[in-house]
């Protein structure tokens, strides 16, 4: 019978270790998701609303990649004003998920 208790204890300890590892991975993923991403490293998805850093200021904008007939294109961040292109955007960050309504 003591053998069964040892197995139960080991399973319980392994669950604790597993839960801690999952929690740590989740927190790391959250931290990675909430970091400023250089535009040279990666661009947001088409139409994605993000936080943007431009000229030392932070604002919300929507990413658009606009192709030209020549095959070239520009990457623009639109903030809802008349001006579409911010060539000096250096970093962006995904917006956090909104809270759940209860």
The first five atom37 places (N, CA, C, CB, O) and aatype in JSON, in Angstrom:
{
  "aatype": [20, 20, 20, 20, 20, 20, 20, 20, 20, 20, 20, 20, 20, 20, 20, 20, 20, 20, 20, 20, 20, 20, 20, 20, 20, 20, 20, 20, 20, 20, 20, 20, 20, 20, 20, 20, 20, 20, 20, 20, 20, 20, 20, 20, 20, 20, 20, 20, 20, 20, 20, 20, 20, 20, 20, 20, 20, 20, 20, 20, 20, 20, 20, 20, 20, 20, 20, 20, 20, 20, 20, 20, 20, 20, 20, 20, 20, 20, 20, 20, 20, 20, 20, 20, 20, 20, 20, 20, 20, 20, 20, 20, 20, 20, 20, 20, 20, 20, 20, 20, 20, 20],
  "atom_mask": [
    [1, 1, 1, 1, 1],
    [1, 1, 1, 1, 1],
    [1, 1, 1, 1, 1],
    [1, 1, 1, 1, 1],
    [1, 1, 1, 1, 1],
    [1, 1, 1, 1, 1],
    [1, 1, 1, 1, 1],
    [1, 1, 1, 1, 1],
    [1, 1, 1, 1, 1],
    [1, 1, 1, 1, 1],
    [1, 1, 1, 1, 1],
    [1, 1, 1, 1, 1],
    [1, 1, 1, 1, 1],
    [1, 1, 1, 1, 1],
    [1, 1, 1, 1, 1],
    [1, 1, 1, 1, 1],
    [1, 1, 1, 1, 1],
    [1, 1, 1, 1, 1],
    [1, 1, 1, 1, 1],
    [1, 1, 1, 1, 1],
    [1, 1, 1, 1, 1],
    [1, 1, 1, 1, 1],
    [1, 1, 1, 1, 1],
    [1, 1, 1, 1, 1],
    [1, 1, 1, 1, 1],
    [1, 1, 1, 1, 1],
    [1, 1, 1, 1, 1],
    [1, 1, 1, 1, 1],
    [1, 1, 1, 1, 1],
    [1, 1, 1, 1, 1],
    [1, 1, 1, 1, 1],
    [1, 1, 1, 1, 1],
    [1, 1, 1, 1, 1],
    [1, 1, 1, 1, 1],
    [1, 1, 1, 1, 1],
    [1, 1, 1, 1, 1],
    [1, 1, 1, 1, 1],
    [1, 1, 1, 1, 1],
    [1, 1, 1, 1, 1],
    [1, 1, 1, 1, 1],
    [1, 1, 1, 1, 1],
    [1, 1, 1, 1, 1],
    [1, 1, 1, 1, 1],
    [1, 1, 1, 1, 1],
    [1, 1, 1, 1, 1],
    [1, 1, 1, 1, 1],
    [1, 1, 1, 1, 1],
    [1, 1, 1, 1, 1],
    [1, 1, 1, 1, 1],
    [1, 1, 1, 1, 1],
    [1, 1, 1, 1, 1],
    [1, 1, 1, 1, 1],
    [1, 1, 1, 1, 1],
    [1, 1, 1, 1, 1],
    [1, 1, 1, 1, 1],
    [1, 1, 1, 1, 1],
    [1, 1, 1, 1, 1],
    [1, 1, 1, 1, 1],
    [1, 1, 1, 1, 1],
    [1, 1, 1, 1, 1],
    [1, 1, 1, 1, 1],
    [1, 1, 1, 1, 1],
    [1, 1, 1, 1, 1],
    [1, 1, 1, 1, 1],
    [1, 1, 1, 1, 1],
    [1, 1, 1, 1, 1],
    [1, 1, 1, 1, 1],
    [1, 1, 1, 1, 1],
    [1, 1, 1, 1, 1],
    [1, 1, 1, 1, 1],
    [1, 1, 1, 1, 1],
    [1, 1, 1, 1, 1],
    [1, 1, 1, 1, 1],
    [1, 1, 1, 1, 1],
    [1, 1, 1, 1, 1],
    [1, 1, 1, 1, 1],
    [1, 1, 1, 1, 1],
    [1, 1, 1, 1, 1],
    [1, 1, 1, 1, 1],
    [1, 1, 1, 1, 1],
    [1, 1, 1, 1, 1],
    [1, 1, 1, 1, 1],
    [1, 1, 1, 1, 1],
    [1, 1, 1, 1, 1],
    [1, 1, 1, 1, 1],
    [1, 1, 1, 1, 1],
    [1, 1, 1, 1, 1],
    [1, 1, 1, 1, 1],
    [1, 1, 1, 1, 1],
    [1, 1, 1, 1, 1],
    [1, 1, 1, 1, 1],
    [1, 1, 1, 1, 1],
    [1, 1, 1, 1, 1],
    [1, 1, 1, 1, 1],
    [1, 1, 1, 1, 1],
    [1, 1, 1, 1, 1],
    [1, 1, 1, 1, 1],
    [1, 1, 1, 1, 1],
    [1, 1, 1, 1, 1],
    [1, 1, 1, 1, 1],
    [1, 1, 1, 1, 1],
    [1, 1, 1, 1, 1]
  ],
  "atom_positions": [
    [[0.81, -1.19, 0.0], [0.0, 0.0, 0.0], [0.85, 1.26, 0.0], [-0.92, 0.0, 1.18], [0.47, 2.27, -0.59]],
    [[1.99, 1.21, 0.65], [2.83, 2.41, 0.65], [3.26, 2.77, -0.76], [4.06, 2.2, 1.54], [3.5, 3.94, -1.07]],
    [[3.35, 1.74, -1.61], [3.73, 2.0, -3.0], [2.69, 2.89, -3.69], [3.9, 0.68, -3.76], [3.04, 3.79, -4.45]],
    [[1.41, 2.63, -3.44], [0.34, 3.44, -4.01], [0.4, 4.88, -3.52], [-1.01, 2.84, -3.68], [0.14, 5.8, -4.29]],
    [[0.72, 5.06, -2.27], [0.82, 6.42, -1.72], [1.97, 7.17, -2.38], [1.01, 6.37, -0.2], [1.86, 8.36, -2.67]],
    [[3.07, 6.48, -2.6], [4.2, 7.13, -3.26], [3.81, 7.61, -4.66], [5.4, 6.17, -3.35], [4.18, 8.71, -5.08]],
    [[3.06, 6.79, -5.37], [2.63, 7.16, -6.71], [1.7, 8.37, -6.65], [1.92, 5.98, -7.4], [1.85, 9.31, -7.44]],
    [[0.75, 8.38, -5.71], [-0.16, 9.51, -5.57], [0.6, 10.79, -5.25], [-1.2, 9.23, -4.49], [0.32, 11.84, -5.82]],
    [[1.56, 10.69, -4.35], [2.36, 11.85, -3.98], [3.14, 12.37, -5.18], [3.31, 11.51, -2.82], [3.2, 13.57, -5.42]],
    [[3.74, 11.46, -5.93], [4.52, 11.86, -7.1], [3.62, 12.52, -8.13], [5.22, 10.64, -7.71], [4.0, 13.54, -8.72]],
    [[2.45, 11.98, -8.36], [1.53, 12.58, -9.32], [1.14, 13.98, -8.87], [0.28, 11.7, -9.5], [1.08, 14.9, -9.69]],
    [[0.86, 14.14, -7.59], [0.48, 15.46, -7.08], [1.63, 16.45, -7.24], [0.07, 15.36, -5.61], [1.4, 17.59, -7.64]],
    [[2.84, 16.04, -6.93], [3.99, 16.92, -7.1], [4.21, 17.27, -8.56], [5.25, 16.27, -6.52], [4.51, 18.41, -8.89]],
    [[4.07, 16.28, -9.44], [4.23, 16.54, -10.86], [3.18, 17.52, -11.37], [4.15, 15.24, -11.65], [3.47, 18.37, -12.22]],
    [[1.96, 17.43, -10.86], [0.91, 18.38, -11.24], [1.29, 19.79, -10.83], [-0.44, 17.98, -10.62], [1.09, 20.74, -11.57]],
    [[1.85, 19.91, -9.63], [2.27, 21.23, -9.15], [3.37, 21.8, -10.04], [2.75, 21.15, -7.7], [3.34, 22.97, -10.41]],
    [[4.34, 20.96, -10.37], [5.44, 21.4, -11.24], [4.89, 21.78, -12.61], [6.53, 20.29, -11.38], [5.27, 22.8, -13.19]],
    [[3.98, 20.95, -13.13], [3.38, 21.22, -14.43], [2.59, 22.53, -14.4], [2.47, 20.06, -14.86], [2.72, 23.36, -15.31]],
    [[1.78, 22.72, -13.37], [0.97, 23.94, -13.25], [1.87, 25.17, -13.17], [0.06, 23.87, -12.02], [1.57, 26.21, -13.77]],
    [[2.95, 25.06, -12.43], [3.89, 26.18, -12.31], [4.53, 26.49, -13.66], [4.97, 25.87, -11.26], [4.69, 27.66, -14.02]],
    [[4.9, 25.45, -14.4], [5.52, 25.65, -15.72], [4.54, 26.28, -16.7], [6.03, 24.31, -16.28], [4.91, 27.17, -17.47]],
    [[3.29, 25.84, -16.66], [2.27, 26.42, -17.54], [2.05, 27.88, -17.18], [0.94, 25.63, -17.43], [1.96, 28.74, -18.06]],
    [[1.95, 28.17, -15.89], [1.75, 29.55, -15.44], [2.91, 30.44, -15.87], [1.58, 29.59, -13.91], [2.7, 31.56, -16.33]],
    [[4.13, 29.95, -15.71], [5.32, 30.71, -16.1], [5.32, 30.96, -17.61], [6.61, 29.96, -15.67], [5.63, 32.06, -18.05]],
    [[4.97, 29.94, -18.39], [4.92, 30.09, -19.85], [3.86, 31.1, -20.26], [4.64, 28.74, -20.52], [4.08, 31.91, -21.16]],
    [[2.72, 31.06, -19.59], [1.64, 32.02, -19.88], [2.1, 33.44, -19.6], [0.39, 31.69, -19.05], [1.89, 34.34, -20.41]],
    [[2.73, 33.65, -18.44], [3.2, 34.99, -18.09], [4.25, 35.47, -19.09], [3.79, 35.01, -16.66], [4.24, 36.64, -19.47]],
    [[5.15, 34.58, -19.51], [6.17, 34.95, -20.48], [5.52, 35.33, -21.81], [7.19, 33.8, -20.68], [5.92, 36.3, -22.46]],
    [[4.51, 34.56, -22.22], [3.79, 34.86, -23.45], [3.1, 36.21, -23.38], [2.78, 33.78, -23.75], [3.09, 36.95, -24.36]],
    [[2.53, 36.52, -22.23], [1.88, 37.82, -22.04], [2.91, 38.94, -22.13], [1.15, 37.86, -20.69], [2.65, 39.98, -22.74]],
    [[4.07, 38.73, -21.52], [5.12, 39.76, -21.57], [5.61, 39.95, -22.99], [6.3, 39.38, -20.64], [5.83, 41.08, -23.44]],
    [[5.79, 38.83, -23.73], [6.23, 38.93, -25.12], [5.2, 39.67, -25.96], [6.5, 37.54, -25.71], [5.56, 40.46, -26.84]],
    [[3.92, 39.4, -25.7], [2.86, 40.05, -26.47], [2.78, 41.54, -26.18], [1.51, 39.39, -26.18], [2.31, 42.3, -27.02]],
    [[3.21, 41.95, -25.01], [3.1, 43.35, -24.61], [4.44, 44.09, -24.7], [2.56, 43.43, -23.2], [4.69, 45.0, -23.92]],
    [[5.27, 43.72, -25.64], [6.53, 44.43, -25.81], [6.48, 45.25, -27.09], [7.74, 43.45, -25.84], [5.72, 44.93, -28.01]],
    [[7.27, 46.31, -27.14], [7.36, 47.13, -28.35], [8.14, 46.36, -29.4], [8.04, 48.51, -28.05], [9.25, 45.9, -29.13]],
    [[7.58, 46.21, -30.59], [8.19, 45.45, -31.67], [8.74, 46.43, -32.7], [7.16, 44.46, -32.33], [7.98, 47.24, -33.24]],
    [[10.05, 46.38, -32.99], [10.6, 47.27, -34.02], [10.0, 46.94, -35.39], [12.15, 47.15, -34.07], [9.81, 45.76, -35.71]],
    [[9.69, 47.96, -36.2], [9.1, 47.71, -37.51], [10.07, 46.95, -38.42], [8.69, 49.03, -38.18], [9.64, 46.28, -39.36]],
    [[11.37, 47.04, -38.14], [12.34, 46.29, -38.92], [12.35, 44.8, -38.58], [13.71, 46.86, -38.72], [12.84, 43.99, -39.35]],
    [[11.81, 44.45, -37.42], [11.76, 43.05, -36.99], [10.53, 42.34, -37.57], [11.74, 42.96, -35.46], [10.62, 41.22, -38.06]],
    [[9.39, 43.03, -37.49], [8.14, 42.42, -37.94], [7.09, 43.51, -38.05], [7.67, 41.29, -36.96], [7.09, 44.47, -37.28]],
    [[6.19, 43.35, -39.02], [5.08, 44.3, -39.19], [3.78, 43.67, -38.71], [4.96, 44.75, -40.68], [3.66, 42.44, -38.7]],
    [[2.81, 44.48, -38.32], [1.51, 43.93, -37.9], [0.77, 43.31, -39.09], [0.65, 45.02, -37.25], [1.18, 43.48, -40.24]],
    [[-0.31, 42.6, -38.8], [-1.17, 42.06, -39.85], [-1.92, 43.2, -40.53], [-2.16, 41.02, -39.28], [-2.17, 44.25, -39.93]],
    [[-2.28, 42.99, -41.78], [-3.04, 43.98, -42.54], [-4.33, 44.34, -41.79], [-3.38, 43.45, -43.97], [-5.09, 43.44, -41.4]],
    [[-4.57, 45.62, -41.57], [-5.78, 46.08, -40.9], [-5.74, 45.98, -39.39], [-6.92, 45.31, -41.39], [-6.73, 46.3, -38.73]],
    [[-4.62, 45.55, -38.82], [-4.52, 45.4, -37.36], [-4.36, 46.75, -36.69], [-3.34, 44.48, -36.99], [-3.52, 47.56, -37.1]],
    [[-5.16, 47.01, -35.66], [-5.03, 48.23, -34.86], [-3.98, 47.97, -33.79], [-6.4, 48.66, -34.21], [-4.0, 46.94, -33.11]],
    [[-3.06, 48.92, -33.66], [-1.93, 48.75, -32.74], [-1.61, 50.06, -32.04], [-0.7, 48.23, -33.5], [-2.08, 51.13, -32.42]],
    [[-0.8, 49.95, -31.0], [-0.15, 51.12, -30.43], [1.07, 51.4, -31.29], [0.24, 50.92, -28.91], [1.75, 50.47, -31.72]],
    [[1.36, 52.67, -31.56], [2.48, 53.05, -32.42], [3.37, 54.05, -31.7], [1.98, 53.64, -33.75], [2.89, 54.87, -30.91]],
    [[4.68, 53.99, -31.98], [5.64, 54.99, -31.5], [6.14, 55.76, -32.7], [6.83, 54.33, -30.7], [6.69, 55.18, -33.64]],
    [[5.94, 57.08, -32.66], [6.36, 57.94, -33.75], [6.74, 59.3, -33.17], [5.23, 58.09, -34.82], [5.95, 59.91, -32.46]],
    [[7.94, 59.77, -33.47], [8.42, 61.06, -32.97], [8.31, 61.16, -31.44], [7.64, 62.21, -33.61], [7.99, 62.22, -30.91]],
    [[8.59, 60.06, -30.75], [8.56, 60.07, -29.29], [7.18, 60.08, -28.68], [9.31, 61.23, -28.8], [7.04, 60.24, -27.47]],
    [[6.15, 59.92, -29.5], [4.78, 59.89, -28.99], [4.15, 58.53, -29.26], [3.94, 61.01, -29.63], [4.57, 57.81, -30.16]],
    [[3.15, 58.2, -28.47], [2.43, 56.94, -28.63], [0.99, 57.24, -29.03], [2.47, 56.1, -27.32], [0.34, 58.11, -28.44]],
    [[0.5, 56.53, -30.04], [-0.88, 56.68, -30.45], [-1.39, 55.36, -31.01], [-1.04, 57.81, -31.49], [-0.61, 54.43, -31.22]],
    [[-2.7, 55.28, -31.27], [-3.31, 54.07, -31.83], [-3.48, 54.28, -33.32], [-4.67, 53.75, -31.14], [-3.91, 55.35, -33.76]],
    [[-3.15, 53.26, -34.1], [-3.32, 53.34, -35.54], [-3.61, 51.98, -36.14], [-2.08, 53.94, -36.19], [-3.49, 50.96, -35.47]],
    [[-4.0, 51.99, -37.41], [-4.31, 50.76, -38.15], [-3.25, 50.57, -39.23], [-5.74, 50.82, -38.77], [-2.96, 51.5, -39.98]],
    [[-2.68, 49.37, -39.31], [-1.64, 49.1, -40.3], [-2.26, 48.75, -41.64], [-0.73, 47.95, -39.82], [-3.22, 47.99, -41.72]],
    [[-1.7, 49.32, -42.7], [-2.11, 49.0, -44.07], [-0.86, 48.9, -44.94], [-3.1, 50.07, -44.64], [0.02, 49.76, -44.9]],
    [[-0.78, 47.84, -45.72], [0.28, 47.7, -46.7], [-0.35, 47.99, -48.05], [0.95, 46.26, -46.65], [-1.27, 47.29, -48.48]],
    [[0.15, 49.01, -48.74], [-0.47, 49.47, -49.98], [0.47, 49.16, -51.15], [-0.78, 51.0, -49.92], [1.52, 49.79, -51.28]],
    [[0.1, 48.19, -52.0], [0.95, 47.86, -53.15], [0.74, 48.85, -54.3], [0.67, 46.43, -53.63], [-0.35, 49.38, -54.48]],
    [[1.79, 49.08, -55.07], [1.71, 49.91, -56.27], [1.68, 48.99, -57.48], [2.9, 50.91, -56.36], [2.02, 47.81, -57.38]],
    [[1.29, 49.53, -58.64], [1.27, 48.73, -59.87], [2.65, 48.21, -60.22], [0.71, 49.56, -61.03], [2.78, 47.15, -60.85]],
    [[3.68, 48.93, -59.84], [5.05, 48.52, -60.16], [5.48, 47.29, -59.37], [6.02, 49.67, -59.88], [6.54, 46.72, -59.62]],
    [[4.65, 46.88, -58.41], [5.02, 45.74, -57.57], [5.62, 46.17, -56.25], [5.99, 44.85, -58.3], [5.7, 45.38, -55.31]],
    [[6.04, 47.43, -56.19], [6.55, 47.95, -54.93], [5.37, 48.43, -54.1], [7.58, 49.11, -55.16], [4.23, 48.38, -54.56]],
    [[5.63, 48.87, -52.91], [4.54, 49.35, -52.08], [5.05, 50.13, -50.9], [3.69, 48.2, -51.61], [6.26, 50.29, -50.71]],
    [[4.11, 50.62, -50.11], [4.46, 51.32, -48.88], [3.72, 50.67, -47.72], [4.12, 52.84, -48.97], [2.69, 50.02, -47.91]],
    [[4.24, 50.85, -46.55], [3.58, 50.4, -45.34], [3.12, 51.65, -44.61], [4.54, 49.51, -44.44], [3.93, 52.51, -44.28]],
    [[1.83, 51.75, -44.35], [1.27, 52.94, -43.74], [0.56, 52.6, -42.44], [0.31, 53.64, -44.7], [0.02, 51.5, -42.28]],
    [[0.57, 53.53, -41.53], [-0.21, 53.44, -40.3], [-1.19, 54.59, -40.33], [0.71, 53.48, -39.02], [-0.79, 55.75, -40.4]],
    [[-2.46, 54.29, -40.26], [-3.51, 55.3, -40.33], [-4.07, 55.54, -38.95], [-4.62, 54.87, -41.31], [-4.42, 54.59, -38.25]],
    [[-4.16, 56.8, -38.54], [-4.65, 57.1, -37.2], [-6.04, 57.72, -37.2], [-3.7, 58.04, -36.5], [-6.5, 58.2, -36.17]],
    [[-6.72, 57.7, -38.35], [-8.07, 58.23, -38.43], [-8.11, 59.67, -38.92], [-8.72, 58.14, -37.1], [-9.2, 60.19, -39.19]],
    [[-6.97, 60.32, -39.05], [-6.91, 61.68, -39.58], [-6.78, 61.62, -41.1], [-5.72, 62.47, -38.95], [-6.92, 60.56, -41.7]],
    [[-6.51, 62.76, -41.7], [-6.33, 62.84, -43.15], [-5.05, 62.15, -43.6], [-6.33, 64.29, -43.6], [-5.0, 61.59, -44.7]],
    [[-4.03, 62.19, -42.79], [-2.71, 61.67, -43.16], [-2.65, 60.17, -42.92], [-1.59, 62.4, -42.38], [-2.95, 59.7, -41.82]],
    [[-2.27, 59.42, -43.94], [-2.2, 57.97, -43.82], [-0.83, 57.44, -43.46], [-2.64, 57.35, -45.1], [-0.72, 56.44, -42.75]],
    [[0.22, 58.08, -43.91], [1.54, 57.48, -43.83], [2.38, 58.11, -42.74], [2.24, 57.59, -45.16], [2.54, 59.33, -42.69]],
    [[2.91, 57.28, -41.9], [3.88, 57.72, -40.89], [5.16, 56.95, -41.17], [3.35, 57.49, -39.41], [5.34, 55.83, -40.67]],
    [[6.03, 57.53, -41.95], [7.26, 56.83, -42.32], [8.21, 56.7, -41.15], [7.95, 57.54, -43.46], [9.13, 55.88, -41.18]],
    [[8.01, 57.51, -40.12], [8.95, 57.47, -38.99], [8.45, 56.63, -37.82], [9.22, 58.88, -38.52], [9.0, 56.72, -36.72]],
    [[7.43, 55.79, -38.04], [7.02, 54.85, -36.99], [8.18, 53.9, -36.77], [5.69, 54.08, -37.37], [8.66, 53.27, -37.71]],
    [[8.61, 53.79, -35.53], [9.76, 52.94, -35.23], [9.37, 51.62, -34.57], [10.73, 53.67, -34.34], [10.03, 50.6, -34.77]],
    [[8.29, 51.64, -33.78], [7.87, 50.45, -33.04], [6.35, 50.38, -32.99], [8.46, 50.47, -31.61], [5.66, 51.39, -33.15]],
    [[5.84, 49.19, -32.77], [4.4, 49.0, -32.59], [4.18, 47.91, -31.54], [3.7, 48.62, -33.94], [5.08, 47.13, -31.24]],
    [[2.96, 47.87, -31.0], [2.62, 46.88, -29.98], [1.15, 46.5, -30.16], [2.89, 47.43, -28.53], [0.31, 47.38, -30.38]],
    [[0.82, 45.2, -30.09], [-0.59, 44.82, -30.18], [-1.41, 45.45, -29.06], [-0.74, 43.28, -30.14], [-0.92, 45.63, -27.95]],
    [[-2.65, 45.79, -29.36], [-3.55, 46.3, -28.33], [-3.96, 45.15, -27.42], [-4.8, 46.98, -28.96], [-4.11, 44.02, -27.89]],
    [[-4.14, 45.4, -26.14], [-4.6, 44.33, -25.25], [-6.04, 43.96, -25.57], [-4.47, 44.76, -23.77], [-6.78, 44.76, -26.14]],
    [[-6.43, 42.75, -25.21], [-7.8, 42.3, -25.38], [-8.71, 43.1, -24.46], [-7.94, 40.78, -25.11], [-8.33, 43.4, -23.33]],
    [[-9.91, 43.46, -24.92], [-10.83, 44.19, -24.04], [-11.32, 43.27, -22.92], [-12.03, 44.75, -24.84], [-11.31, 42.05, -23.07]],
    [[-11.75, 43.84, -21.81], [-12.25, 43.01, -20.72], [-13.57, 42.34, -21.11], [-12.45, 43.85, -19.44], [-14.32, 42.85, -21.94]],
    [[-13.82, 41.18, -20.52], [-15.06, 40.47, -20.78], [-16.21, 41.14, -20.04], [-14.95, 38.99, -20.37], [-16.05, 41.57, -18.89]],
    [[-17.35, 41.24, -20.7], [-18.54, 41.81, -20.07], [-19.21, 40.71, -19.26], [-19.53, 42.41, -21.13], [-19.42, 39.6, -19.75]],
    [[-19.54, 41.03, -18.02], [-20.16, 40.01, -17.16], [-21.62, 40.28, -16.96], [-19.47, 39.95, -15.82], [-22.3, 39.52, -16.26]]
  ]
}
